Amino acid sequence: MNHQLFEDLIFTQDALTQEQALALQEHLQSCETCSALASAWRQVTPMFAAPVMLEPSPGFVSRWQQTLEMDRERSQRRQSLVMFALGIGLASIFLVLLAIGVLYTFNSPLEWFLTLTSRLATLFFLADAFRDSFVILRTALPVSWWISGGLAVVALCILWIFSLQKLATAGRTSS
């Protein structure tokens, strides 16, 4: 027997013709499954007609905002930890690669020590040369140029700090 036709008639929103209603009534008397379905549908149908609007419990908005803020803080903490771990990992990889490079570049620790000493001596020589250049520039340039240069460096530092602060707080909104 074709139950689909009768199930469609049970659930239809349109008015049934007299012939359809009679056929449905005959089928419902002989089929327990469709009869139970029609009975259940008659019980449920009024619930769809007048849904009850529920009000949120008192303090819902403040609890939701607190939860949202805690989730944001947790997310920021997690991102900070991930970035810290990533930095530590990259630094570790760099140090391991540097150690491998040092081990394969030098044949003995004495050669490594002599190279390091030579590089440090070069670094100190360059620092001494910069100091001498600074002494020469200090006497060659007037004081007003030093003051304006210093003010320019301070202004650039302040601009840099404000830019970093603006970038750091760009994604945050105050609530």
Secondary structure, 3 states (H helix, E strand, C coil): CCHHHHHHHHHCCCCCCHHHHHHHHHHHHHCHHHHHHHHHHHHHHHHHHCCCCCCCCCCHHHHHHHHHHHHHHHHHHHHHHHHHHHHHHHHHHHHHHHHHHHHHHCCCHHHHHHHHHHHHHHHHHHHHHHHHHHHHHHHHCCHHHHHHHHHHHHHHHHHHHHHHHHHHCCCCCCC
